[in-house]
Amino acid sequence: MSEDDRTSSFFSQPGILAAVIGGAVVGLLCAILVVMFIVYRMRKKDEGSYALDEPKRSPANNSYAKNANNREFYA
C-alpha cells in the first residue's frame, strides 16, 4: 500500500471527511468571531476619547462652596 492509497482511503471514509470539514467550518467561525470582538472593543475604546474645546475648571471655582457674602447655593 503506497502513501497515496493511504491518504485517499483516509479521506474516502465519510465520517472522517465530515469531521475535517466540520472542524474547518467551526474554526473559521471562531476566527471570525474573535476578529469581530477585537474590532468591537477597539471601536468602544475610541468612543468619546476625543478632546473637547472646553476650558478646565480649577478647584478654586467650586460652585458649591460658600462665597464672600456667606450665602450658600444648593444645586
SERO-4910 file (N, C-alpha, C, O; in steps of 0.05 Angstrom, whole numbers):
BEGIN
 pado doro    nc1    nc2    nc3   cac1   cac2   cac3    cc1    cc2    cc3    oc1    oc2    oc3
  Met    A     17    -24      0      0      0      0     18     25      0     35     28     17
  Ser    A     14     42    -19     31     66    -21     20     89     -5     -1     87      7
  Glu    A     35    111     -5     27    135     10      2    147     -1    -15    156     15
  Asp    A     -2    148    -27    -26    159    -40    -50    142    -33    -72    153    -30
  Asp    A    -47    116    -31    -70     99    -25    -80    104      4   -104    103      9
  Arg    A    -61    109     22    -69    114     50    -84    140     52   -104    141     66
  Thr    A    -75    162     40    -88    187     42   -115    187     28   -134    199     38
  Ser    A   -117    173      5   -143    172     -9   -163    155      7   -187    161      8
  Ser    A   -153    133     20   -172    117     36   -179    131     62   -201    127     73
  Phe    A   -161    148     72   -166    164     96   -190    183     92   -208    185    108
  Phe    A   -189    198     69   -210    217     64   -234    205     50   -255    219     47
  Ser    A   -233    181     41   -256    168     29   -276    159     49   -299    153     42
  Gln    A   -268    157     74   -287    149     95   -305    173    102   -294    195    108
  Pro    A   -331    171    100   -348    194    103   -348    207    130   -351    231    133
  Gly    A   -344    191    151   -343    203    178   -319    221    182   -321    242    194
  Ile    A   -296    212    173   -271    228    176   -273    253    158   -264    275    167
  Leu    A   -283    250    134   -286    273    116   -305    294    128   -300    318    127
  Ala    A   -327    285    140   -346    303    153   -334    317    177   -339    340    182
  Ala    A   -317    302    192   -304    314    215   -284    336    207   -282    357    220
  Val    A   -269    331    186   -250    350    176   -264    375    166   -256    398    173
  Ile    A   -285    372    151   -300    395    140   -313    410    163   -313    435    164
  Gly    A   -326    395    182   -339    408    205   -319    423    222   -325    446    231
  Gly    A   -296    412    227   -276    426    242   -266    451    229   -260    471    242
  Ala    A   -263    450    202   -254    474    188   -275    496    189   -269    519    193
  Val    A   -301    488    187   -322    508    188   -323    520    216   -326    545    219
  Val    A   -322    504    237   -323    514    264   -298    532    270   -301    553    283
  Gly    A   -275    524    261   -251    540    264   -253    567    250   -245    588    261
  Leu    A   -265    567    226   -268    592    212   -288    611    226   -284    635    228
  Leu    A   -310    599    237   -329    615    251   -317    627    277   -322    650    284
  Cys    A   -301    611    291   -287    622    315   -268    644    308   -267    664    323
  Ala    A   -254    641    286   -235    662    278   -250    688    271   -242    710    278
  Ile    A   -273    685    257   -289    709    250   -300    722    276   -300    747    278
  Leu    A   -309    707    295   -319    718    320   -297    733    336   -302    754    347
  Val    A   -274    721    336   -252    735    350   -245    761    337   -240    781    351
  Val    A   -244    762    311   -238    787    297   -260    807    301   -254    831    306
  Met    A   -285    799    301   -307    817    306   -306    828    334   -312    852    339
  Phe    A   -299    811    354   -297    821    382   -274    841    385   -277    861    399
  Ile    A   -252    836    372   -229    855    373   -237    882    361   -230    903    372
  Val    A   -250    881    338   -259    906    325   -279    921    343   -278    945    346
  Tyr    A   -297    906    356   -317    919    374   -303    932    397   -310    955    404
  Arg    A   -284    919    409   -270    930    432   -254    955    425   -252    974    440
  Met    A   -242    954    401   -226    977    392   -244   1001    386   -237   1024    393
  Arg    A   -267    997    374   -286   1019    369   -297   1030    396   -300   1054    398
  Lys    A   -303   1012    414   -314   1021    440   -293   1037    455   -299   1057    469
  Lys    A   -267   1030    453   -246   1044    466   -243   1072    454   -237   1091    469
  Asp    A   -246   1075    428   -243   1101    415   -267   1119    420   -265   1143    415
  Glu    A   -289   1108    428   -314   1124    431   -310   1144    454   -305   1137    477
  Gly    A   -314   1170    448   -313   1190    468   -285   1198    477   -283   1211    498
  Ser    A   -265   1190    463   -238   1196    472   -227   1222    460   -204   1230    466
  Tyr    A   -242   1235    442   -232   1259    430   -235   1282    450   -253   1282    466
  Ala    A   -217   1302    447   -217   1324    466   -237   1345    457   -240   1352    434
  Leu    A   -252   1356    477   -270   1378    472   -256   1404    479   -238   1404    496
  Asp    A   -263   1425    465   -250   1451    470   -263   1466    493   -269   1490    490
  Glu    A   -267   1453    515   -278   1466    538   -255   1472    558   -238   1455    562
  Pro    A   -255   1496    569   -234   1501    589   -238   1485    614   -261   1480    623
  Lys    A   -216   1476    626   -218   1461    650   -223   1479    674   -211   1501    676
  Arg    A   -240   1471    691   -246   1487    715   -225   1481    737   -217   1459    741
  Ser    A   -218   1502    750   -199   1498    772   -214   1492    797   -238   1499    799
  Pro    A   -202   1478    816   -217   1471    840   -225   1495    857   -243   1493    873
  Ala    A   -212   1519    852   -219   1543    867   -246   1553    858   -259   1567    874
  Asn    A   -256   1547    834   -281   1557    825   -303   1537    830   -318   1529    812
  Asn    A   -305   1528    855   -325   1508    862   -352   1522    867   -353   1540    884
  Ser    A   -372   1515    851   -398   1529    854   -413   1521    879   -433   1534    886
  Tyr    A   -404   1500    893   -418   1492    917   -406   1504    942   -416   1500    964
  Ala    A   -384   1518    939   -371   1529    962   -385   1555    970   -399   1567    954
  Lys    A   -380   1563    995   -391   1589   1004   -377   1612    991   -353   1611    986
  Asn    A   -393   1633    984   -380   1656    972   -373   1677    993   -376   1671   1017
  Ala    A   -365   1700    985   -355   1721   1003   -378   1731   1021   -373   1740   1043
  Asn    A   -403   1730   1012   -426   1740   1028   -437   1719   1047   -457   1724   1060
  Asn    A   -424   1696   1049   -432   1674   1067   -460   1664   1059   -474   1653   1077
  Arg    A   -467   1667   1034   -492   1655   1025   -485   1628   1012   -465   1625    998
  Glu    A   -502   1609   1016   -497   1582   1004   -516   1578    981   -539   1587    981
  Phe    A   -505   1565    960   -521   1558    937   -523   1528    935   -503   1514    937
  Tyr    A   -548   1519    932   -552   1490    930   -560   1482    902   -574   1497    889
  Ala    A   -552   1460    894   -560   1450    867   -587   1438    868   -597   1429    847
***
